[in-house]
Amino acid sequence: MKIIPHRLLLPILLMLPWLVFAQPRVIFDTDIDSDVDDVGALAMLLNMHNNNEIELAAIIVTSDDPYAPLCVSAICNFYGQPDIPIGFLKGQKTLKNHSRYTRQISEAFSPTLDSHEKAEDGTNLYRRILAESENSSVTIITVGHLTSLMQLLQSSPDKHSRFSGLKLAKKRVKNWYCMGGKYPSGKEANFYRPDPTSTLFCLQNWYKPILFCGWEIGNKVLTGGLRIKETLPKEHPVYQAYLHYNNFASRPSWDQLTEYLLRKESANFIEKVGDGYCEVNEIGENRWITGKKRDRKHGYIRLRNESDAEKLAAEIDALMIGDKIK
Protein backbone atom coordinates (compact mmCIF):
# COMPACT_ATOMS: atom_id res chain seq x y z
CA MET A 1 0.00 0.00 0.00
CA LYS A 2 1.38 3.40 -0.95
CA ILE A 3 1.74 5.86 1.96
CA ILE A 4 0.88 9.52 1.32
CA PRO A 5 3.59 11.82 2.74
CA HIS A 6 2.44 14.00 5.65
CA ARG A 7 3.38 17.17 3.80
CA LEU A 8 0.81 16.27 1.10
CA LEU A 9 -1.93 15.00 3.40
CA LEU A 10 -3.09 18.35 4.79
CA PRO A 11 -3.68 20.00 1.38
CA ILE A 12 -5.66 16.93 0.30
CA LEU A 13 -7.81 17.03 3.44
CA LEU A 14 -8.46 20.73 2.98
CA MET A 15 -9.68 20.06 -0.55
CA LEU A 16 -12.13 17.30 0.43
CA PRO A 17 -15.08 19.53 1.39
CA TRP A 18 -14.87 21.21 -2.00
CA LEU A 19 -14.67 17.88 -3.80
CA VAL A 20 -17.62 16.43 -1.89
CA PHE A 21 -19.88 19.46 -1.65
CA ALA A 22 -19.13 21.30 -4.90
CA GLN A 23 -22.26 23.11 -6.02
CA PRO A 24 -23.59 22.78 -9.55
CA ARG A 25 -22.95 26.04 -11.41
CA VAL A 26 -26.12 26.91 -13.29
CA ILE A 27 -26.98 29.24 -16.17
CA PHE A 28 -30.76 29.61 -16.48
CA ASP A 29 -32.10 30.54 -19.93
CA THR A 30 -35.77 31.51 -19.73
CA ASP A 31 -38.54 32.99 -21.91
CA ILE A 32 -40.22 34.43 -18.83
CA ASP A 33 -43.27 36.09 -20.37
CA SER A 34 -45.86 33.81 -22.00
CA ASP A 35 -46.44 31.25 -19.23
CA VAL A 36 -46.07 31.49 -15.47
CA ASP A 37 -44.11 28.28 -14.90
CA ASP A 38 -40.97 30.33 -15.61
CA VAL A 39 -41.64 32.31 -12.43
CA GLY A 40 -42.07 29.14 -10.42
CA ALA A 41 -38.86 27.76 -11.92
CA LEU A 42 -36.93 30.93 -11.08
CA ALA A 43 -38.24 30.79 -7.50
CA MET A 44 -37.03 27.19 -7.22
CA LEU A 45 -33.56 28.12 -8.42
CA LEU A 46 -33.32 31.11 -6.09
CA ASN A 47 -34.40 28.99 -3.14
CA MET A 48 -31.80 26.37 -4.05
CA HIS A 49 -29.18 29.10 -4.48
CA ASN A 50 -30.00 30.62 -1.09
CA ASN A 51 -29.80 27.17 0.51
CA ASN A 52 -26.34 26.61 -1.04
CA GLU A 53 -27.56 23.68 -3.14
CA ILE A 54 -26.51 25.37 -6.40
CA GLU A 55 -24.74 28.46 -7.63
CA LEU A 56 -27.08 30.41 -9.89
CA ALA A 57 -24.34 32.02 -11.94
CA ALA A 58 -26.46 33.90 -14.50
CA ILE A 59 -29.94 34.29 -15.95
CA ILE A 60 -30.41 34.74 -19.70
CA VAL A 61 -33.79 36.21 -20.68
CA THR A 62 -34.75 35.00 -24.16
CA SER A 63 -37.89 37.05 -24.64
CA ASP A 64 -39.31 39.85 -26.80
CA ASP A 65 -41.10 41.39 -23.80
CA PRO A 66 -39.12 44.44 -22.61
CA TYR A 67 -40.40 43.96 -19.06
CA ALA A 68 -39.16 40.37 -18.85
CA PRO A 69 -35.61 41.17 -17.64
CA LEU A 70 -37.03 43.74 -15.21
CA CYS A 71 -39.39 41.08 -13.84
CA VAL A 72 -36.42 38.74 -13.32
CA SER A 73 -34.47 41.55 -11.65
CA ALA A 74 -37.37 42.30 -9.30
CA ILE A 75 -37.72 38.64 -8.29
CA CYS A 76 -33.98 38.24 -7.72
CA ASN A 77 -33.92 41.39 -5.62
CA PHE A 78 -36.86 40.14 -3.55
CA TYR A 79 -34.94 36.94 -2.81
CA GLY A 80 -31.90 38.94 -1.69
CA GLN A 81 -29.86 38.29 -4.84
CA PRO A 82 -29.68 41.62 -6.69
CA ASP A 83 -26.20 40.89 -8.06
CA ILE A 84 -26.96 37.77 -10.08
CA PRO A 85 -26.18 38.93 -13.64
CA ILE A 86 -29.09 39.12 -16.06
CA GLY A 87 -28.68 38.92 -19.82
CA PHE A 88 -31.21 39.82 -22.50
CA LEU A 89 -31.59 38.80 -26.13
CA LYS A 90 -30.48 42.01 -27.83
CA GLY A 91 -30.99 43.13 -31.42
CA GLN A 92 -34.63 42.05 -31.79
CA LYS A 93 -36.62 43.96 -34.39
CA THR A 94 -39.67 44.50 -32.20
CA LEU A 95 -40.38 44.37 -28.49
CA LYS A 96 -43.84 44.29 -26.98
CA ASN A 97 -45.24 43.83 -23.48
CA HIS A 98 -47.55 40.87 -24.03
CA SER A 99 -47.15 39.06 -20.71
CA ARG A 100 -49.88 38.91 -18.10
CA TYR A 101 -47.42 39.54 -15.27
CA THR A 102 -43.96 40.90 -16.26
CA ARG A 103 -44.90 44.58 -16.13
CA GLN A 104 -47.03 44.08 -13.02
CA ILE A 105 -44.22 42.33 -11.12
CA SER A 106 -41.73 44.95 -12.27
CA GLU A 107 -43.91 47.76 -11.02
CA ALA A 108 -45.03 46.14 -7.77
CA PHE A 109 -41.55 45.13 -6.61
CA SER A 110 -38.09 46.68 -6.93
CA PRO A 111 -35.92 45.68 -9.88
CA THR A 112 -32.32 46.80 -9.87
CA LEU A 113 -32.61 47.13 -13.66
CA ASP A 114 -34.59 50.17 -14.73
CA SER A 115 -34.70 49.21 -18.42
CA HIS A 116 -34.16 46.18 -20.63
CA GLU A 117 -31.45 48.24 -22.31
CA LYS A 118 -29.41 48.11 -19.09
CA ALA A 119 -29.34 44.30 -19.12
CA GLU A 120 -26.15 42.70 -20.36
CA ASP A 121 -26.16 41.26 -23.87
CA GLY A 122 -27.15 37.61 -23.50
CA THR A 123 -24.37 36.24 -25.71
CA ASN A 124 -21.75 38.29 -23.88
CA LEU A 125 -23.03 37.04 -20.52
CA TYR A 126 -23.04 33.42 -21.67
CA ARG A 127 -19.44 33.78 -22.85
CA ARG A 128 -18.29 35.66 -19.76
CA ILE A 129 -19.67 33.10 -17.31
CA LEU A 130 -18.39 30.10 -19.28
CA ALA A 131 -14.95 31.66 -19.71
CA GLU A 132 -14.54 32.16 -15.96
CA SER A 133 -15.80 28.63 -15.13
CA GLU A 134 -13.84 25.43 -14.72
CA ASN A 135 -13.97 22.77 -17.41
CA SER A 136 -17.13 20.62 -17.33
CA SER A 137 -18.55 22.59 -14.42
CA VAL A 138 -21.63 24.36 -15.80
CA THR A 139 -25.17 23.09 -16.20
CA ILE A 140 -27.26 25.06 -18.70
CA ILE A 141 -31.02 24.94 -18.19
CA THR A 142 -33.19 26.17 -21.06
CA VAL A 143 -36.95 26.52 -20.61
CA GLY A 144 -37.77 28.55 -23.70
CA HIS A 145 -36.76 28.83 -27.33
CA LEU A 146 -33.08 28.41 -28.10
CA THR A 147 -32.15 31.65 -29.86
CA SER A 148 -29.76 32.83 -27.14
CA LEU A 149 -28.06 29.45 -26.93
CA MET A 150 -27.67 29.36 -30.71
CA GLN A 151 -26.07 32.81 -30.63
CA LEU A 152 -23.62 31.57 -28.00
CA LEU A 153 -22.67 28.60 -30.17
CA GLN A 154 -22.25 30.87 -33.21
CA SER A 155 -20.16 33.43 -31.34
CA SER A 156 -16.53 34.20 -32.16
CA PRO A 157 -13.52 34.53 -29.85
CA ASP A 158 -13.56 37.76 -27.86
CA LYS A 159 -12.08 39.45 -24.80
CA HIS A 160 -13.52 36.76 -22.54
CA SER A 161 -12.11 33.73 -24.34
CA ARG A 162 -9.96 32.79 -27.31
CA PHE A 163 -12.40 29.94 -28.03
CA SER A 164 -15.40 30.05 -30.34
CA GLY A 165 -18.79 29.58 -28.73
CA LEU A 166 -18.89 25.95 -29.84
CA LYS A 167 -15.50 25.16 -28.30
CA LEU A 168 -16.23 27.18 -25.16
CA ALA A 169 -19.46 25.29 -24.53
CA LYS A 170 -17.77 21.97 -25.23
CA LYS A 171 -15.06 22.72 -22.67
CA ARG A 172 -17.04 24.34 -19.88
CA VAL A 173 -20.51 22.76 -19.95
CA LYS A 174 -21.19 19.49 -18.15
CA ASN A 175 -24.93 19.08 -18.80
CA TRP A 176 -27.73 20.74 -20.69
CA TYR A 177 -31.24 20.26 -19.30
CA CYS A 178 -33.74 21.30 -21.96
CA MET A 179 -37.48 21.79 -21.64
CA GLY A 180 -38.54 21.09 -25.19
CA GLY A 181 -40.18 18.59 -27.50
CA LYS A 182 -42.68 15.77 -27.08
CA TYR A 183 -41.65 12.16 -26.56
CA PRO A 184 -41.55 9.88 -28.34
CA SER A 185 -42.65 12.39 -31.00
CA GLY A 186 -44.63 15.55 -31.59
CA LYS A 187 -44.51 19.31 -31.92
CA GLU A 188 -43.91 21.50 -28.87
CA ALA A 189 -43.80 25.30 -28.61
CA ASN A 190 -40.22 25.79 -27.39
CA PHE A 191 -38.94 23.83 -30.37
CA TYR A 192 -41.10 25.41 -33.08
CA ARG A 193 -42.07 28.89 -31.86
CA PRO A 194 -40.78 31.48 -32.64
CA ASP A 195 -37.40 30.21 -33.84
CA PRO A 196 -37.28 26.57 -35.00
CA THR A 197 -33.98 27.27 -36.77
CA SER A 198 -32.32 27.70 -33.38
CA THR A 199 -33.60 24.29 -32.24
CA LEU A 200 -32.24 22.59 -35.33
CA PHE A 201 -28.88 24.36 -35.06
CA CYS A 202 -28.38 23.68 -31.36
CA LEU A 203 -29.22 19.99 -31.55
CA GLN A 204 -27.03 19.49 -34.61
CA ASN A 205 -24.06 21.25 -33.03
CA TRP A 206 -24.16 20.06 -29.42
CA TYR A 207 -21.90 17.20 -28.42
CA LYS A 208 -22.24 17.19 -24.63
CA PRO A 209 -25.07 15.41 -22.75
CA ILE A 210 -28.64 16.72 -23.15
CA LEU A 211 -31.56 15.63 -20.99
CA PHE A 212 -34.96 16.66 -22.35
CA CYS A 213 -38.06 17.38 -20.30
CA GLY A 214 -40.94 16.93 -22.72
CA TRP A 215 -44.39 18.46 -22.84
CA GLU A 216 -46.05 15.17 -21.91
CA ILE A 217 -44.45 14.80 -18.47
CA GLY A 218 -44.81 18.43 -17.39
CA ASN A 219 -48.43 18.43 -18.48
CA LYS A 220 -49.26 15.81 -15.82
CA VAL A 221 -47.77 17.67 -12.86
CA LEU A 222 -49.98 20.62 -11.90
CA THR A 223 -48.61 23.27 -9.53
CA GLY A 224 -49.16 26.89 -8.59
CA GLY A 225 -52.69 26.39 -7.29
CA LEU A 226 -54.14 26.51 -3.79
CA ARG A 227 -50.90 25.55 -2.06
CA ILE A 228 -49.29 28.72 -3.41
CA LYS A 229 -52.36 30.86 -2.69
CA GLU A 230 -52.74 29.64 0.88
CA THR A 231 -49.05 29.62 1.83
CA LEU A 232 -47.33 32.61 0.27
CA PRO A 233 -48.16 36.15 1.40
CA LYS A 234 -49.87 38.40 -1.10
CA GLU A 235 -46.79 40.64 -1.08
CA HIS A 236 -44.72 37.96 -2.79
CA PRO A 237 -43.82 38.03 -6.52
CA VAL A 238 -44.66 34.33 -7.01
CA TYR A 239 -48.09 34.86 -5.47
CA GLN A 240 -48.67 37.89 -7.67
CA ALA A 241 -47.49 36.15 -10.84
CA TYR A 242 -49.89 33.22 -10.41
CA LEU A 243 -52.67 35.60 -9.42
CA HIS A 244 -52.24 37.70 -12.56
CA TYR A 245 -51.71 34.72 -14.84
CA ASN A 246 -54.75 32.56 -14.02
CA ASN A 247 -55.86 33.30 -10.45
CA PHE A 248 -54.25 30.11 -9.06
CA ALA A 249 -56.02 27.75 -11.45
CA SER A 250 -52.79 25.64 -11.52
CA ARG A 251 -50.46 25.14 -14.45
CA PRO A 252 -48.37 22.26 -15.83
CA SER A 253 -44.84 22.17 -14.42
CA TRP A 254 -42.75 21.93 -17.58
CA ASP A 255 -40.04 24.34 -16.45
CA GLN A 256 -39.98 23.29 -12.79
CA LEU A 257 -39.50 19.62 -13.69
CA THR A 258 -36.51 20.55 -15.83
CA GLU A 259 -34.86 22.17 -12.81
CA TYR A 260 -35.93 19.42 -10.48
CA LEU A 261 -33.36 17.27 -12.28
CA LEU A 262 -30.69 19.16 -10.32
CA ARG A 263 -31.84 17.39 -7.15
CA LYS A 264 -30.88 13.82 -6.33
CA GLU A 265 -34.42 13.31 -4.97
CA SER A 266 -35.70 13.53 -8.53
CA ALA A 267 -34.77 9.86 -8.95
CA ASN A 268 -37.66 8.97 -6.61
CA PHE A 269 -40.17 10.15 -9.20
CA ILE A 270 -38.37 10.41 -12.53
CA GLU A 271 -36.48 7.98 -14.73
CA LYS A 272 -34.34 8.63 -17.76
CA VAL A 273 -34.83 7.08 -21.18
CA GLY A 274 -31.41 7.04 -22.77
CA ASP A 275 -31.42 4.46 -25.55
CA GLY A 276 -31.63 6.80 -28.50
CA TYR A 277 -31.51 10.44 -29.54
CA CYS A 278 -33.82 13.34 -30.37
CA GLU A 279 -34.09 14.31 -34.03
CA VAL A 280 -35.74 17.58 -35.00
CA ASN A 281 -36.70 18.94 -38.42
CA GLU A 282 -36.69 22.46 -39.84
CA ILE A 283 -40.17 23.31 -38.52
CA GLY A 284 -39.43 22.16 -34.98
CA GLU A 285 -41.11 18.77 -34.99
CA ASN A 286 -39.18 16.15 -33.07
CA ARG A 287 -39.05 12.39 -32.76
CA TRP A 288 -37.10 10.01 -30.57
CA ILE A 289 -35.01 7.53 -32.53
CA THR A 290 -34.10 4.38 -30.65
CA GLY A 291 -30.50 3.29 -30.96
CA LYS A 292 -27.18 4.89 -30.24
CA LYS A 293 -25.59 7.60 -32.33
CA ARG A 294 -21.88 8.06 -31.68
CA ASP A 295 -21.87 11.86 -31.37
CA ARG A 296 -25.15 12.21 -29.46
CA LYS A 297 -25.64 11.79 -25.69
CA HIS A 298 -29.38 12.37 -25.40
CA GLY A 299 -32.03 11.30 -22.94
CA TYR A 300 -35.55 12.27 -21.97
CA ILE A 301 -37.47 11.88 -18.73
CA ARG A 302 -40.71 10.18 -17.74
CA LEU A 303 -42.53 9.47 -14.51
CA ARG A 304 -41.64 6.22 -12.78
CA ASN A 305 -45.28 5.87 -11.75
CA GLU A 306 -48.12 7.94 -13.20
CA SER A 307 -49.84 7.81 -9.81
CA ASP A 308 -47.01 9.88 -8.31
CA ALA A 309 -47.90 13.02 -10.27
CA GLU A 310 -49.70 14.63 -7.32
CA LYS A 311 -46.90 13.78 -4.88
CA LEU A 312 -44.40 15.31 -7.27
CA ALA A 313 -46.59 18.40 -7.66
CA ALA A 314 -46.62 18.87 -3.88
CA GLU A 315 -42.83 18.50 -3.82
CA ILE A 316 -42.40 21.15 -6.52
CA ASP A 317 -44.84 23.55 -4.86
CA ALA A 318 -42.79 23.20 -1.67
CA LEU A 319 -39.58 23.97 -3.56
CA MET A 320 -41.24 27.01 -5.14
CA ILE A 321 -42.41 28.23 -1.74
CA GLY A 322 -39.08 27.52 -0.04
CA ASP A 323 -38.18 27.14 3.59
CA LYS A 324 -37.84 30.84 4.22
CA ILE A 325 -40.87 32.88 3.22
CA LYS A 326 -40.15 36.58 3.12
RAPEPE-V288987 format. One record per pair of residues at least 6 apart in sequence whose ideal C-beta (glycine too) atoms are under 8 Angstrom apart, sorted by the first residue. I is the first residue (numbers start at 0). GAP is how many residues later the second one is. If there is no record, write none. Layout:
i:I gap:GAP
i:I gap:GAP
This chain:
i:3 gap:8
i:22 gap:29
i:22 gap:30
i:22 gap:31
i:22 gap:32
i:23 gap:30
i:23 gap:31
i:23 gap:115
i:23 gap:238
i:24 gap:29
i:24 gap:30
i:24 gap:32
i:24 gap:108
i:24 gap:112
i:24 gap:113
i:24 gap:114
i:25 gap:19
i:25 gap:28
i:25 gap:29
i:25 gap:30
i:25 gap:31
i:25 gap:112
i:25 gap:113
i:25 gap:114
i:25 gap:115
i:25 gap:236
i:26 gap:30
i:26 gap:31
i:26 gap:32
i:26 gap:33
i:26 gap:99
i:26 gap:102
i:26 gap:103
i:26 gap:111
i:26 gap:112
i:26 gap:113
i:26 gap:114
i:27 gap:13
i:27 gap:14
i:27 gap:17
i:27 gap:28
i:27 gap:30
i:27 gap:31
i:27 gap:32
i:27 gap:113
i:27 gap:115
i:27 gap:231
i:28 gap:30
i:28 gap:31
i:28 gap:33
i:28 gap:111
i:28 gap:112
i:28 gap:113
i:28 gap:114
i:28 gap:115
i:28 gap:119
i:28 gap:120
i:29 gap:8
i:29 gap:11
i:29 gap:12
i:29 gap:29
i:29 gap:30
i:29 gap:31
i:29 gap:32
i:29 gap:33
i:29 gap:42
i:29 gap:112
i:29 gap:113
i:29 gap:114
i:29 gap:225
i:30 gap:7
i:30 gap:30
i:30 gap:31
i:30 gap:32
i:30 gap:37
i:30 gap:112
i:30 gap:113
i:30 gap:114
i:30 gap:159
i:31 gap:6
i:31 gap:7
i:31 gap:10
i:31 gap:29
i:31 gap:31
i:31 gap:36
i:31 gap:39
i:31 gap:40
i:31 gap:67
i:31 gap:70
i:31 gap:112
i:32 gap:30
i:32 gap:31
i:32 gap:32
i:32 gap:35
i:32 gap:65
i:32 gap:66
i:32 gap:69
i:33 gap:64
i:33 gap:65
i:34 gap:210
i:34 gap:216
i:34 gap:219
i:34 gap:220
i:35 gap:64
i:35 gap:65
i:35 gap:188
i:35 gap:205
i:35 gap:206
i:35 gap:209
i:35 gap:210
i:35 gap:215
i:36 gap:106
i:36 gap:181
i:36 gap:186
i:36 gap:187
i:36 gap:214
i:36 gap:215
i:36 gap:216
i:36 gap:217
i:36 gap:218
i:36 gap:219
i:37 gap:105
i:37 gap:106
i:37 gap:217
i:38 gap:32
i:38 gap:36
i:38 gap:62
i:38 gap:66
i:38 gap:198
i:38 gap:199
i:38 gap:202
i:38 gap:203
i:39 gap:183
i:39 gap:184
i:39 gap:198
i:39 gap:202
i:39 gap:211
i:39 gap:213
i:39 gap:215
i:39 gap:216
i:39 gap:276
i:39 gap:280
i:40 gap:102
i:40 gap:214
i:40 gap:215
i:40 gap:217
i:40 gap:218
i:41 gap:17
i:41 gap:30
i:41 gap:33
i:41 gap:34
i:42 gap:32
i:42 gap:36
i:42 gap:194
i:42 gap:195
i:42 gap:277
i:42 gap:278
i:42 gap:279
i:43 gap:212
i:43 gap:215
i:43 gap:216
i:43 gap:272
i:43 gap:275
i:43 gap:276
i:44 gap:9
i:44 gap:11
i:44 gap:96
i:44 gap:214
i:45 gap:10
i:45 gap:29
i:45 gap:30
i:45 gap:33
i:45 gap:35
i:45 gap:276
i:46 gap:32
i:46 gap:272
i:46 gap:273
i:46 gap:275
i:46 gap:276
i:46 gap:277
i:47 gap:6
i:47 gap:8
i:47 gap:211
i:47 gap:214
i:47 gap:215
i:47 gap:271
i:48 gap:6
i:48 gap:7
i:48 gap:30
i:48 gap:32
i:48 gap:35
i:49 gap:29
i:49 gap:30
i:49 gap:31
i:49 gap:272
i:49 gap:274
i:50 gap:271
i:50 gap:272
i:52 gap:209
i:52 gap:210
i:53 gap:208
i:55 gap:25
i:55 gap:28
i:56 gap:27
i:56 gap:28
i:56 gap:72
i:56 gap:76
i:56 gap:81
i:57 gap:26
i:57 gap:27
i:57 gap:28
i:57 gap:29
i:57 gap:67
i:57 gap:68
i:57 gap:71
i:58 gap:13
i:58 gap:17
i:58 gap:25
i:58 gap:26
i:58 gap:27
i:58 gap:28
i:59 gap:26
i:59 gap:27
i:59 gap:28
i:59 gap:29
i:59 gap:62
i:59 gap:65
i:59 gap:66
i:59 gap:88
i:60 gap:7
i:60 gap:8
i:60 gap:11
i:60 gap:25
i:60 gap:26
i:60 gap:27
i:60 gap:28
i:60 gap:58
i:60 gap:61
i:61 gap:27
i:61 gap:60
i:61 gap:82
i:61 gap:83
i:61 gap:84
i:61 gap:85
i:61 gap:86
i:62 gap:6
i:62 gap:25
i:62 gap:26
i:62 gap:81
i:63 gap:25
i:63 gap:28
i:63 gap:30
i:63 gap:31
i:63 gap:32
i:63 gap:34
i:63 gap:130
i:64 gap:30
i:64 gap:31
i:64 gap:32
i:64 gap:33
i:64 gap:34
i:64 gap:37
i:65 gap:29
i:65 gap:30
i:65 gap:31
i:65 gap:49
i:65 gap:50
i:66 gap:30
i:66 gap:32
i:66 gap:35
i:66 gap:36
i:66 gap:39
i:66 gap:49
i:67 gap:20
i:67 gap:31
i:67 gap:34
i:67 gap:48
i:68 gap:17
i:68 gap:19
i:68 gap:44
i:68 gap:47
i:68 gap:50
i:69 gap:32
i:69 gap:36
i:69 gap:41
i:69 gap:43
i:69 gap:44
i:69 gap:45
i:69 gap:46
i:70 gap:28
i:70 gap:30
i:70 gap:31
i:70 gap:32
i:70 gap:34
i:70 gap:35
i:70 gap:40
i:71 gap:14
i:72 gap:9
i:72 gap:13
i:72 gap:33
i:72 gap:38
i:72 gap:39
i:72 gap:40
i:73 gap:31
i:73 gap:32
i:73 gap:34
i:73 gap:35
i:73 gap:36
i:73 gap:37
i:73 gap:163
i:74 gap:30
i:74 gap:34
i:74 gap:162
i:74 gap:163
i:75 gap:6
i:75 gap:8
i:75 gap:10
i:75 gap:36
i:76 gap:32
i:76 gap:33
i:76 gap:34
i:76 gap:35
i:77 gap:31
i:77 gap:32
i:77 gap:158
i:77 gap:159
i:77 gap:248
i:78 gap:247
i:81 gap:30
i:84 gap:35
i:84 gap:40
i:84 gap:43
i:84 gap:44
i:85 gap:27
i:85 gap:33
i:85 gap:34
i:85 gap:39
i:86 gap:32
i:86 gap:33
i:86 gap:34
i:86 gap:35
i:86 gap:36
i:86 gap:37
i:86 gap:38
i:86 gap:39
i:86 gap:61
i:87 gap:28
i:87 gap:31
i:87 gap:32
i:87 gap:33
i:87 gap:34
i:88 gap:33
i:88 gap:58
i:88 gap:59
i:88 gap:62
i:89 gap:31
i:89 gap:32
i:89 gap:33
i:94 gap:21
i:96 gap:6
i:99 gap:144
i:99 gap:145
i:100 gap:139
i:100 gap:140
i:100 gap:143
i:100 gap:144
i:103 gap:136
i:103 gap:140
i:104 gap:132
i:104 gap:135
i:104 gap:136
i:104 gap:139
i:107 gap:129
i:107 gap:132
i:108 gap:128
i:112 gap:6
i:119 gap:8
i:121 gap:26
i:121 gap:29
i:122 gap:25
i:122 gap:28
i:122 gap:29
i:122 gap:32
i:122 gap:42
i:123 gap:34
i:123 gap:36
i:125 gap:22
i:125 gap:23
i:125 gap:25
i:125 gap:26
i:125 gap:29
i:125 gap:39
i:126 gap:25
i:126 gap:28
i:126 gap:31
i:126 gap:33
i:126 gap:34
i:126 gap:38
i:126 gap:41
i:127 gap:32
i:128 gap:9
i:129 gap:8
i:129 gap:22
i:129 gap:31
i:129 gap:38
i:129 gap:39
i:129 gap:41
i:129 gap:42
i:129 gap:43
i:130 gap:29
i:130 gap:30
i:130 gap:37
i:130 gap:41
i:131 gap:28
i:132 gap:39
i:133 gap:38
i:134 gap:36
i:134 gap:37
i:135 gap:35
i:135 gap:36
i:135 gap:37
i:135 gap:38
i:136 gap:35
i:136 gap:37
i:137 gap:34
i:137 gap:35
i:137 gap:36
i:138 gap:34
i:138 gap:35
i:138 gap:36
i:138 gap:37
i:138 gap:38
i:138 gap:123
i:139 gap:9
i:139 gap:33
i:139 gap:35
i:139 gap:36
i:139 gap:37
i:140 gap:35
i:140 gap:36
i:140 gap:37
i:140 gap:117
i:140 gap:118
i:140 gap:121
i:141 gap:7
i:141 gap:34
i:141 gap:35
i:141 gap:36
i:141 gap:37
i:141 gap:38
i:141 gap:48
i:142 gap:36
i:142 gap:47
i:142 gap:111
i:142 gap:112
i:142 gap:115
i:142 gap:116
i:143 gap:35
i:143 gap:46
i:144 gap:45
i:144 gap:46
i:144 gap:48
i:144 gap:49
i:144 gap:50
i:144 gap:53
i:144 gap:54
i:145 gap:32
i:145 gap:34
i:145 gap:44
i:145 gap:49
i:145 gap:52
i:145 gap:53
i:145 gap:55
i:145 gap:56
i:146 gap:48
i:146 gap:51
i:148 gap:49
i:148 gap:53
i:149 gap:45
i:149 gap:47
i:149 gap:48
i:149 gap:51
i:149 gap:52
i:150 gap:14
i:151 gap:13
i:151 gap:16
i:151 gap:17
i:152 gap:12
i:152 gap:13
i:152 gap:16
i:152 gap:48
i:152 gap:49
i:152 gap:52
i:152 gap:53
i:153 gap:11
i:153 gap:47
i:154 gap:9
i:154 gap:10
i:154 gap:13
i:155 gap:8
i:155 gap:9
i:156 gap:6
i:156 gap:7
i:160 gap:7
i:162 gap:8
i:165 gap:39
i:168 gap:37
i:168 gap:39
i:169 gap:37
i:169 gap:38
i:172 gap:35
i:173 gap:34
i:173 gap:35
i:174 gap:33
i:174 gap:34
i:174 gap:35
i:174 gap:36
i:175 gap:30
i:175 gap:32
i:175 gap:33
i:175 gap:34
i:175 gap:35
i:176 gap:33
i:176 gap:34
i:176 gap:36
i:176 gap:81
i:176 gap:82
i:176 gap:84
i:176 gap:85
i:177 gap:32
i:177 gap:33
i:177 gap:34
i:177 gap:35
i:177 gap:80
i:178 gap:11
i:178 gap:33
i:178 gap:34
i:178 gap:39
i:178 gap:75
i:178 gap:76
i:178 gap:78
i:178 gap:79
i:179 gap:8
i:179 gap:10
i:179 gap:11
i:179 gap:19
i:179 gap:32
i:179 gap:33
i:179 gap:34
i:179 gap:106
i:180 gap:7
i:180 gap:9
i:180 gap:10
i:180 gap:31
i:180 gap:33
i:180 gap:34
i:180 gap:97
i:180 gap:99
i:180 gap:105
i:180 gap:119
i:181 gap:6
i:181 gap:32
i:181 gap:33
i:181 gap:34
i:181 gap:104
i:182 gap:29
i:182 gap:31
i:182 gap:33
i:182 gap:90
i:182 gap:95
i:182 gap:103
i:182 gap:105
i:182 gap:117
i:182 gap:119
i:183 gap:103
i:183 gap:104
i:184 gap:100
i:184 gap:101
i:184 gap:102
i:184 gap:103
i:185 gap:28
i:185 gap:29
i:185 gap:30
i:185 gap:99
i:185 gap:100
i:186 gap:96
i:186 gap:97
i:186 gap:98
i:186 gap:99
i:187 gap:26
i:187 gap:27
i:187 gap:96
i:187 gap:98
i:189 gap:9
i:190 gap:8
i:190 gap:89
i:190 gap:93
i:190 gap:94
i:190 gap:95
i:191 gap:7
i:191 gap:91
i:191 gap:92
i:191 gap:93
i:192 gap:91
i:195 gap:84
i:195 gap:86
i:195 gap:87
i:195 gap:88
i:196 gap:85
i:198 gap:81
i:198 gap:85
i:199 gap:80
i:199 gap:81
i:199 gap:82
i:199 gap:84
i:202 gap:7
i:202 gap:75
i:202 gap:76
i:202 gap:77
i:206 gap:88
i:206 gap:89
i:206 gap:90
i:207 gap:89
i:208 gap:88
i:208 gap:89
i:208 gap:90
i:209 gap:68
i:209 gap:87
i:209 gap:88
i:209 gap:89
i:210 gap:50
i:210 gap:61
i:210 gap:87
i:210 gap:88
i:210 gap:89
i:210 gap:90
i:211 gap:66
i:211 gap:86
i:211 gap:87
i:211 gap:88
i:211 gap:89
i:212 gap:41
i:212 gap:44
i:212 gap:45
i:212 gap:48
i:212 gap:87
i:212 gap:88
i:213 gap:86
i:213 gap:87
i:214 gap:39
i:215 gap:86
i:216 gap:40
i:216 gap:53
i:216 gap:84
i:216 gap:85
i:216 gap:86
i:217 gap:34
i:217 gap:35
i:217 gap:36
i:217 gap:37
i:217 gap:38
i:217 gap:39
i:217 gap:40
i:218 gap:33
i:218 gap:35
i:219 gap:32
i:219 gap:83
i:219 gap:86
i:219 gap:89
i:220 gap:31
i:220 gap:32
i:220 gap:35
i:220 gap:36
i:220 gap:88
i:220 gap:91
i:220 gap:92
i:220 gap:95
i:221 gap:28
i:221 gap:29
i:221 gap:30
i:221 gap:31
i:221 gap:87
i:221 gap:91
i:222 gap:27
i:222 gap:28
i:222 gap:30
i:222 gap:33
i:222 gap:90
i:222 gap:93
i:222 gap:94
i:222 gap:97
i:223 gap:18
i:223 gap:24
i:223 gap:26
i:223 gap:27
i:223 gap:29
i:223 gap:93
i:223 gap:96
i:224 gap:23
i:224 gap:24
i:224 gap:25
i:224 gap:92
i:225 gap:22
i:226 gap:87
i:226 gap:90
i:226 gap:91
i:226 gap:94
i:227 gap:10
i:227 gap:11
i:227 gap:14
i:227 gap:20
i:227 gap:89
i:227 gap:92
i:227 gap:93
i:228 gap:10
i:228 gap:13
i:228 gap:14
i:228 gap:19
i:230 gap:90
i:230 gap:94
i:231 gap:6
i:231 gap:7
i:231 gap:89
i:231 gap:93
i:232 gap:6
i:232 gap:92
i:232 gap:93
i:233 gap:6
i:235 gap:89
i:235 gap:90
i:237 gap:82
i:237 gap:83
i:241 gap:6
i:241 gap:9
i:244 gap:6
i:252 gap:60
i:252 gap:63
i:255 gap:60
i:255 gap:63
i:255 gap:64
i:256 gap:13
i:256 gap:44
i:256 gap:55
i:256 gap:59
i:259 gap:6
i:259 gap:10
i:259 gap:55
i:259 gap:56
i:259 gap:59
i:260 gap:9
i:260 gap:40
i:264 gap:50
i:267 gap:36
i:268 gap:34
i:268 gap:35
i:268 gap:36
i:268 gap:39
i:268 gap:42
i:268 gap:43
i:268 gap:46
i:269 gap:31
i:269 gap:32
i:269 gap:33
i:269 gap:34
i:269 gap:42
i:270 gap:30
i:270 gap:31
i:270 gap:32
i:270 gap:33
i:271 gap:27
i:271 gap:28
i:271 gap:29
i:272 gap:15
i:272 gap:26
i:272 gap:27
i:272 gap:28
i:272 gap:29
i:273 gap:24
i:273 gap:25
i:274 gap:15
i:274 gap:16
i:274 gap:17
i:275 gap:12
i:275 gap:13
i:275 gap:14
i:275 gap:15
i:275 gap:16
i:275 gap:22
i:276 gap:11
i:276 gap:12
i:276 gap:15
i:276 gap:16
i:276 gap:19
i:276 gap:21
i:277 gap:8
i:277 gap:9
i:277 gap:10
i:277 gap:11
i:277 gap:20
i:277 gap:22
i:278 gap:7
i:278 gap:8
i:278 gap:9
i:278 gap:10
i:279 gap:6
i:287 gap:12
i:302 gap:6
i:302 gap:9
